[in-house]
Amino acid sequence: MKLNKRLLIESFIVSALIILFGFGWMMGQGMLITMNYVPDIISSYEKVDHLQSSITFGNHDQFGWIETSFGFILLAVAYYGIRILVNRLLRNVRNND
C-alpha cells in the first residue's frame, strides 16, 4: 500500500487544528468564567468551618501531553482512513459511469 503524502500532511494539519480549537475553546471558557466570577464573601464565611474540618483524598484526572499526543495521532489516522475510503468510493463511482 502506497502512502499518499499530501493526504498524510493534510491529516496532521486537520488533527492539529482540531486540537488547537479544543484548547482555544477551553481557554475561552476559562476567560469567560473568570471575567464573570463575583465572589460572595458573606455566604463564604458560613462555609469556612466545613472547609477547615474536612479532608478530601484522591487525585484530579487531567489530560497530559501523552493523552493529547495519543488523541492527535488517533485523529490523524481516523481522518486519513476516512479520506482514503471516500477517495476510493468516488473513484469507483466515476469508473462505473
C-alpha positions as CSV (number, residue, x, y, z in Angstrom):
1,M,0.0,0.0,0.0
2,K,1.4,3.4,-1.1
3,L,1.0,6.3,1.3
4,N,-0.4,9.5,-0.1
5,K,1.9,12.2,1.3
6,R,-0.4,15.1,0.5
7,L,-3.2,13.4,2.3
8,L,-1.0,12.4,5.2
9,I,0.1,16.0,5.7
10,E,-3.5,17.2,5.4
11,S,-4.5,14.7,8.1
12,F,-1.8,16.0,10.5
13,I,-2.9,19.6,9.8
14,V,-6.6,18.9,10.3
15,S,-5.8,17.0,13.6
16,A,-3.7,19.8,14.9
17,L,-6.4,22.3,14.1
18,I,-9.0,20.3,15.9
19,I,-6.8,20.0,19.0
20,L,-5.9,23.7,18.9
21,F,-9.6,24.6,18.5
22,G,-10.3,22.4,21.6
23,F,-7.6,24.2,23.6
24,G,-8.8,27.5,22.4
25,W,-12.4,26.6,23.4
26,M,-11.3,25.7,26.9
27,M,-9.2,28.9,27.3
28,G,-12.1,31.0,26.1
29,Q,-14.5,29.3,28.5
30,G,-12.0,29.8,31.4
31,M,-11.6,33.5,30.5
32,L,-15.4,34.0,30.3
33,I,-15.9,32.3,33.7
34,T,-13.1,34.3,35.3
35,M,-14.5,37.6,34.0
36,N,-18.0,36.8,35.2
37,Y,-17.0,35.4,38.6
38,V,-18.1,37.5,41.6
39,P,-17.1,36.2,45.0
40,D,-19.8,36.1,47.7
41,I,-18.0,36.9,50.9
42,I,-21.0,36.7,53.2
43,S,-22.0,33.1,52.2
44,S,-18.4,32.0,52.0
45,Y,-17.8,32.9,55.7
46,E,-20.5,30.4,56.7
47,K,-18.6,27.6,54.9
48,V,-15.2,28.2,56.5
49,D,-15.9,25.8,59.3
50,H,-16.6,23.0,56.9
51,L,-13.5,23.7,54.8
52,Q,-11.3,23.7,57.9
53,S,-12.5,20.3,59.2
54,S,-12.8,18.2,56.0
55,I,-10.1,16.5,54.1
56,T,-10.5,15.0,50.7
57,F,-8.4,12.3,49.2
58,G,-7.8,11.3,45.6
59,N,-6.4,12.7,42.5
60,H,-7.6,15.0,39.9
61,D,-7.6,13.5,36.4
62,Q,-6.4,15.9,33.8
63,F,-5.2,15.3,30.3
64,G,-1.5,15.5,29.9
65,W,0.8,15.6,27.0
66,I,0.7,11.8,26.5
67,E,-3.1,11.7,26.2
68,T,-3.1,14.8,23.9
69,S,-0.4,13.3,21.6
70,F,-2.3,9.9,21.5
71,G,-5.5,11.8,20.6
72,F,-3.6,13.7,17.9
73,I,-2.3,10.5,16.3
74,L,-5.7,8.9,16.6
75,L,-7.4,11.8,14.9
76,A,-4.8,11.9,12.2
77,V,-5.2,8.1,11.5
78,A,-9.0,8.4,11.5
79,Y,-9.0,11.3,9.2
80,Y,-6.5,9.6,6.8
81,G,-8.6,6.4,6.8
82,I,-11.9,8.2,6.1
83,R,-10.3,10.3,3.3
84,I,-8.8,7.2,1.7
85,L,-12.2,5.4,1.8
86,V,-14.0,8.5,0.3
87,N,-11.4,8.8,-2.5
88,R,-11.8,5.1,-3.4
89,L,-15.6,5.3,-3.4
90,L,-15.5,8.4,-5.6
91,R,-13.1,6.7,-7.9
92,N,-15.3,3.6,-8.2
93,V,-18.4,5.8,-8.9
94,R,-16.5,7.7,-11.6
95,N,-15.2,4.5,-13.2
96,N,-18.7,2.9,-13.2
97,D,-20.2,5.9,-15.1
